[in-house]
Amino acid sequence: MDSELEKFIHDVQYAFLKSLIEGLRDGSMSIGQARAYAVDFKKLEPFSSREEIETKIKGYSEKNPHFEYLYNFVETYNKEKKMGEIISKMKTFIKEDKIDEALAVANEK
């Protein structure tokens, strides 16, 4: 597993645990609910790719609306990562004076 994916997994786990702490502290979830959320979250692992994380967290947040922001976090991360990859490809083409190819990459989804 690459270190970037490991860091992303760490960030997702951190955000999940932070939400548990906040929910327990502000009274929006009980210890029993927090335990059930943690057990369900643990069943999502292991994660092997950004896309898999997004799919699993989407299902988890649909089942547990308290964690909807977690899906938004994952989705935003993946969109930004993809955008960075597209920009990198475009920069390479532009440096080679291949403007049309750069623009074609811009339309990739």
PEJO-V965956 format. One record per residue. N is the residue number from 1. RES is the residue in one small letter. SS is DSSP state (@ for helix, = for strand, . for the rest). PHI is phi as a letter, one per 30 degrees, with the letter a starting at -180 (NA if undefined). D_FIRST is the distance of its C-alpha to the first C-alpha in Angstrom with 1 decimal. Layout:
<<N:RES:SS:PHI:D_FIRST> <N:RES:SS:PHI:D_FIRST>>
//
This chain:
<<1:m:.:NA:0.0> <2:d:.:d:3.8> <3:s:@:d:6.6> <4:e:@:d:8.4> <5:l:@:d:6.7> <6:e:@:e:6.9> <7:k:@:d:10.4> <8:f:@:d:11.3> <9:i:@:e:10.7> <10:h:@:e:12.7> <11:d:@:d:15.3> <12:v:@:d:15.8> <13:q:@:d:16.3> <14:y:@:e:18.6> <15:a:@:d:20.6> <16:f:@:d:21.1> <17:l:@:d:22.3> <18:k:@:d:24.5> <19:s:@:d:26.0> <20:l:@:d:26.9> <21:i:@:e:28.5> <22:e:@:d:30.5> <23:g:@:d:31.6> <24:l:@:d:32.8> <25:r:@:d:34.6> <26:d:@:c:36.3> <27:g:.:i:37.3> <28:s:.:d:35.6> <29:m:.:b:33.9> <30:s:.:d:35.1> <31:i:@:e:33.3> <32:g:@:d:33.4> <33:q:@:d:31.8> <34:a:@:e:29.1> <35:r:@:d:28.4> <36:a:@:d:28.3> <37:y:@:d:26.0> <38:a:@:d:23.6> <39:v:@:d:23.8> <40:d:@:d:23.2> <41:f:@:d:20.2> <42:k:@:d:18.6> <43:k:@:d:19.2> <44:l:@:d:16.9> <45:e:.:d:13.8> <46:p:.:d:11.2> <47:f:.:c:9.8> <48:s:.:b:7.5> <49:s:.:a:8.8> <50:r:@:d:11.4> <51:e:@:d:14.1> <52:e:@:d:13.5> <53:i:@:e:13.7> <54:e:@:d:16.8> <55:t:@:d:18.4> <56:k:@:d:18.0> <57:i:@:d:19.1> <58:k:@:d:22.0> <59:g:@:d:23.2> <60:y:@:d:23.0> <61:s:@:d:24.9> <62:e:@:d:27.5> <63:k:@:d:28.1> <64:n:.:b:28.2> <65:p:@:e:29.7> <66:h:@:e:29.4> <67:f:@:c:25.8> <68:e:@:e:26.5> <69:y:@:d:25.6> <70:l:@:d:22.0> <71:y:@:d:21.8> <72:n:@:e:23.5> <73:f:@:d:21.0> <74:v:@:d:18.0> <75:e:@:d:20.2> <76:t:@:d:21.4> <77:y:@:e:18.0> <78:n:@:d:17.0> <79:k:@:d:20.4> <80:e:@:d:20.2> <81:k:@:d:16.9> <82:k:@:d:18.5> <83:m:@:d:21.7> <84:g:@:d:20.2> <85:e:@:d:18.9> <86:i:@:d:22.4> <87:i:@:d:24.1> <88:s:@:d:22.3> <89:k:@:d:23.4> <90:m:@:d:26.8> <91:k:@:e:27.2> <92:t:@:d:26.5> <93:f:@:d:29.1> <94:i:@:d:31.6> <95:k:@:d:31.5> <96:e:.:c:32.4> <97:d:.:h:35.2> <98:k:.:c:33.7> <99:i:@:d:34.6> <100:d:@:d:34.9> <101:e:@:d:31.4> <102:a:@:d:30.1> <103:l:@:d:32.0> <104:a:@:d:30.8> <105:v:@:d:27.1> <106:a:@:d:28.3> <107:n:.:d:29.3> <108:e:.:d:25.9> <109:k:.:c:24.5>>
//
